[in-house]
Amino acid sequence: MMRETWKNRITALLGCEFPIVSGPMRLITLGRMAASVSNAGGFGVIAASGLTRAELEKELRTARTLTGKPVGVNIPVYRPNAAEALEVAIDMGVKTVYTSAGSPAKMMDRIKAAGLTVIHKVSGLDMARKAASTGVDAVVAMGFEAGGHVGRDAVTTFCLIPVLARALGIPVIASGGIGDARGMLAALVLGAEGVEIGTRLVATRECPVPQFFKDSLCSATGSSTVVLGSQAMPIRVLKNAVTARVAGMDGAEADRAMAAQGDAHYVGDHGNKDTAVMPCGQVAGLVDAIVPVEDLLAGMVDGVRSLVDTMAAMTSGVRP
């Protein structure tokens, strides 16, 4: 059965059926995960952070064997391998790159010379305007509710999206606090033309994280996360024994501790539910089941349609 696709500026830019993008997560959203999202009608993104040239090439080849649909590559600009990751993406025929954590201006000449689409992640209006001025094709607007590295201005999604949608001429993708049809519809009503989901994708069958991470996420509430660090790159993670220790430190000390801890125990590489650093957004409070990626995306898309029908029926008797 063919799926009914959506048409807007985001689906046109990315070549996907639905304007749902997988939030890039280091060592999590790799080739298989990106392919799963793209096969389900969204746009899968491979996180280049933490990968060598050979590893990124391998993940892109893996994605290519599993899907004929487009996938993108996320390149944190501040990372020392950013230029190399961009060259790998170009050489491997990637059509869309997704920049973050730094100014896209540093890479824009090469990106545009290669004819790529570029989306940049922002967390505030000034950052968004600067990104737009460099020629990015769209922005991902990340609210403070999001998991992983978040903006220092602490602006929430509901406040950030309409401001950017009003101020920018390019499309906005909403990120932070979105994990179901209600969140997706809310973002679209606020002016976004697509959504990015990260935390909700962790609790899927295809996500390559330890089972204790998925179980911890499913049992979490809206208050189960904490933002650690403040001087460099604040990060929102699930609370556990290690975060309790770091939470008592001042900002700079916490940044150093999380950098060291993250390298050793990021998403359970060498840890457990008490010692692993588990990036997670406040939307964890809505997650209660591990589902296939295809079911997750289909549920969001079908749910939006159902909600729109419900709202239309509710307001059918309202006169202007």
N, C-alpha and C positions, 0 to 999 in steps of 0.2 A: 504494500500500500504506500502510495506517495504521500509525503507529508506536505501540508499547506505551509508555504514559506511566508516570511514577512519581508516587506520591502521598505527600507529607509536608508539614510546615508551610511549608517554603520554596516548593514548587510552588504551594501554596494561596495564599500571600501574594502571589507574583509573577505567578501566572497562566501559568506556563510548563510545558512537558512534563517537562523534566529539571532538577534543581537545579544547573545550571551557569550561572554568571554571568560576563559579560565584565568583566574588570578595567578600570576607566576609565583611559585614558592620554591626556594632553593632546595635542590635534591629531592623534590617531590613531583613537580610538574615536568616530567621528562617525556621522552618520546611516546611511550605507551599511553600515558595519561593525556597528553595533548591529542593524540589520535582518537582516543575514546570520546573526548569532548567534540572534536570536529565531526566524527562519525554520527554523533547524536544531534547534529545540526548547529552546534555552537562554533566558537573559534578557539581552538586549543593553542596554548602558548607554552613553549619550552623555556624554562629558566636557565640561562647560560651561566648565571652566577655559580661559582664553585666548580665549574667544569673546565677541563683542559680543551685544547683544540680537538684532539682526537676523541675525547669523550663527547663533545658537542656534535661532532660529525657523526659519531655512532648513534646518538639519540635522534638526530635528524633522519638518518637512514632507517632507524627503527620506525619512526613515525611514517615514513614513506612506504614501508612495507605493509603498514596496517591501515592506511587511509590514502585515498586519492584526493582528499579535500585539503584546502589550505590550512597550514599551521604557521604560527609566528614564533619569533624568538625574542625573549626579554633580555635587554642588555642594560644593567645598571652602569651608568656613565662613569661613576667614580671608581669602578673596579679596574685594576691594572690590566685585565685582559679584555677590556671593552672593545678596543680597536680590532683585536684579533677575532673576537666573537662576531663582530660585524662582517669582517672579511669571510669568515666561515659561512655566515648566513647568505651573503651575496654569492659565494662560490657554489653553495648547495641549492640555489634557486629559490630561496625564501623571498616572498613578495612583501611581507609586512614585518617591521621590527617595532618593538615596544620598549621605549627607553624610560629610565627612571633614575632617581638618586643622582641628580646632577643636571647641568644644562645640556639640552639636546643640540645647542649651537655647536658644541665641540665636534659633533659627528655629522652635522646636517649636510655639509657639502658632499661628503662621500655617499651619504644615504640618497640624496637627490640625484647625484650623478649616476647612481646605480638604478634609478627609477623605482625606488621602494616607497611604500606607504609607511608613515611613521606615526605612532601614537605615543604620547608622553604622559606619565603619571604625575599629577599635581595634588596639592592639599590646600591651596589657597588661591585667591583671585590674582594677586601680583604674580605668583608663579605661573598661573595659567596664561596671563597676558604675555609674559615673557616667552613662554613656550610657543604661543600662537604667532608671535612676531618672528620667530625663527623659521616658521613655515611648516610646523607639524600639521598633520591632517585631521587629528582629533586629540582630545585629552581624556584621560581617565581621572575623574575627580574622586579622590579617596577621603572619606570622612574619618573622624577620629575613632569611630566604632570598629574600624577594620582590624584584622589580625596582622601580625608581623610588624614591619617598620611603618610607623605612622607619622603624620606631620606634627611639627612642634607647636603649631598654632591652635591645635585642639578644636578645630571647627568640625561640627558633625555633618553627616551626609544631608540631612533634611535642610540644613541652612546653606550648605555649600552648593548643592546642585542648582537651585533656581538662580543663584547669583551668577554662576558661570554660564548657565544657559542664556541668561539675559545679556551678559557682557560680551560673549564670544560669538563669532560668526561660524565657527567650526563645531562639529558635533561633540557632545559630552557623553561619556560612559560613566555611570554611577558605580561607586565601589564603597563597601562598608555597610554592614548591617543587612545585607540582602542574601536571602537563602531560600526564598519560596516565592510563590506567585504574588502574594500580597506586597512583599518588598519590591518585586520587579515592577508591578503596576504603579506603586507609589513613586518610584524613581522616574518612570516614564511620564507620569502626571506632573512631576516637578520640573520636567524639561529635559531630562536625559533621553538619549536615543538608543541606549543600550545599557547593559549591566555587566559588572564583573563579579564573579563569585569565587571565593577561595576557601574559606572555612567550611562551607557546606560540602565542597568537593572532597574534603579530607574524609568525610564519613561516607565514602562510596566504596563499592567492592574493588574497583580498579585502582584506587589510590595506594601507592607503594609506601605506606608508613606502617610502623609496628601496630599490632592489634590493640595494644594498651593505649595508644594515642586515639584511635577511633572510639574505643570504649570510654575513655575519659571525656571525649567530646560529647558523646551521646548522653552522659550523665551530668554534664555541666549545666549551669544556670546562667542567666544574664550577668551575674556578678562573679562568675568564676574566672575572669581574666584580670590581669593587672598590666599596667604600662611601666616598663622598667627603663632606666636610663633617660637622660634628658639633654645632655650636652652635645652629643653627636647625632645618633639616630635612635630615637625612642622606639621600643618594640613592645607590642601587646602580645602576651602569651598566657597560656593556662596557668593558673596558680598551682604550685606544688612545693615540695620541700626546698628546692634550690631557689625558686623565686622568692620564697619567704626570707631567705638569707639576704638576697640581693636587695630586696625592697627596703631594708633598713639602712642602706648605704646612701651617701649623697650622690648627686647626679653623675659627676665625673667618675667616681669610684664604681658606680653601678655600670656605666658604659664599659669600663675596662673589664669588670667581672663578667659581664654578659658576652663581651667579645671573646674572652678566653673560654668561657663555658660553652658558648655556641659552637666554637670550633671543635670542641671535644664531644659534645653531647647533643648536637642539633637533631631534632626529631628522632631521638632515640638511637642514633648510630651506635653509641656505646653506653646507653643509659636505660632507665626504666621509668615508670610513671612518676617517680619521685625525683629523679635526677635529670631527666631529659628536658631540653628547651623545646616547648611545643607552641609555635605561633598559632594564635587563635583569636578570632574576633568575638564581639559581644553577641553576635547572632548565634553563638553556640547554644544559647538558651532555647532556641527553636529546633535544635537538632536532636532527634530521639531515635533515629534508625539509620542503619547502613543500607544503602540502596545502590543499584546499578546507575552509572552515569546517565544512560539513556532514559531511564525512568525518572531521574531527577529533572532533567531538562524538559522532557515531555510533560511532566507534572506542572512545571512552571509555566510553560507556554499554554497548555490547556487551561490551567488555573486562571491565567490572565484573561483569557477569552470568557470564561465562566463569570469572573468578577465583573467584567465590563457589561455582560448581559444582565447581571443582577443589578448593577448600578443604573443601567438604562431603564429597567423595569421599575426601580425604586423612584426614579425621577420623571417617569413618563407623564405624570399628572402635574408636574411643576410648570407654572407659567412664568415667562420672563417678566 
